[in-house]
Amino acid sequence: MPKYLYLASYTKEGLNGLLKDGGSKRREDLGAAVKAMNGTLETLYFAFGENDVYSIVDVPDNVSAATIALKINASGAAKVKTVVLLTPEQIDAATKIDVDYRPPGH
């Protein structure tokens, strides 16, 4: 199943909710949303810096991953960026495909 990395930054509203409900509740709620899309929450970490949360989910496809991100962003509690993750084996397969490509200016 495809893996996606969500990078989330809380808004003021989201931080107030986090202070009220705690981190475990956030993990539980994201896990429920991912499960509703027939996926699993692999991990969720809180962090210092540009992003407040890093989570990796397994969901069936891009539409499922986009649905979760759209719902979170629409809530106004957090701003989420989604990154599609590839395995080393997927990159191996990509390196074996030959395609004609002309760089700009050549």
C-alpha positions in Angstrom: 0.0 0.0 0.0 1.4 3.5 -0.8 2.9 5.5 2.0 2.5 9.2 2.5 4.2 11.6 4.8 2.1 14.4 6.3 3.9 17.5 7.6 1.5 19.6 9.7 1.8 23.0 11.3 -0.8 24.0 13.8 -2.8 27.2 13.7 -3.6 29.1 16.9 -7.0 27.3 17.0 -5.2 23.9 16.5 -2.7 24.6 19.3 -5.5 25.5 21.7 -7.2 22.1 20.8 -3.9 20.3 21.3 -3.5 21.9 24.7 -7.0 20.8 25.6 -7.0 17.3 24.2 -3.3 16.3 24.2 -1.1 14.5 21.8 -2.5 11.0 22.2 -6.0 12.2 21.2 -4.5 13.7 18.0 -2.9 10.4 17.1 -6.2 8.6 17.9 -8.2 11.0 15.7 -5.8 10.9 12.8 -5.7 7.1 13.1 -9.5 7.0 12.9 -9.6 9.2 9.8 -6.9 7.0 8.1 -8.8 3.9 9.0 -12.0 5.3 7.5 -10.0 5.5 4.2 -9.0 1.8 4.5 -5.5 2.7 5.7 -3.3 2.6 8.7 -1.4 5.2 10.7 2.1 4.0 10.8 3.5 6.7 13.0 3.0 10.2 14.4 5.6 12.4 16.0 5.4 15.9 17.4 8.5 18.1 16.7 10.1 21.4 17.2 10.7 23.6 14.2 8.9 24.4 11.0 6.5 21.5 11.3 4.7 20.6 14.5 3.7 17.0 13.4 5.2 14.4 11.2 3.1 11.3 10.4 3.4 8.4 8.0 0.2 6.7 6.7 -0.5 3.8 4.5 -3.6 4.4 2.4 -4.8 2.8 -0.9 -4.1 5.7 -3.3 -3.5 9.4 -3.9 -7.2 10.2 -3.7 -7.4 8.8 -0.2 -4.3 10.7 0.9 -5.7 13.9 -0.6 -9.0 13.4 1.1 -7.4 13.3 4.5 -5.2 16.3 3.8 -8.1 18.3 2.5 -10.2 17.6 5.6 -7.5 18.6 7.9 -6.7 21.8 6.0 -10.4 22.7 5.7 -10.7 22.4 9.5 -8.5 25.4 10.0 -6.7 23.8 12.9 -3.6 22.8 10.9 -1.9 23.3 7.6 -0.8 20.0 6.1 1.6 19.2 3.3 1.6 15.7 1.8 4.7 13.9 0.5 4.4 10.7 -1.5 7.0 8.2 -0.2 8.8 5.7 -2.5 10.6 2.6 -1.4 14.2 1.9 -2.6 12.8 -0.9 -4.8 10.4 1.5 -6.5 13.4 3.8 -7.2 15.3 0.7 -8.5 12.4 0.0 -10.9 12.4 3.7 -12.1 16.1 3.6 -12.8 15.6 0.7 -15.2 13.0 2.5 -17.4 14.6 4.3 -20.4 12.9 7.4 -21.5 14.1 10.1 -24.0 14.6 13.4 -22.3 16.2 16.6 -23.5 17.3 19.1 -20.9 16.5 22.7 -21.5 19.0 24.4 -23.8 20.4 21.2 -25.3 
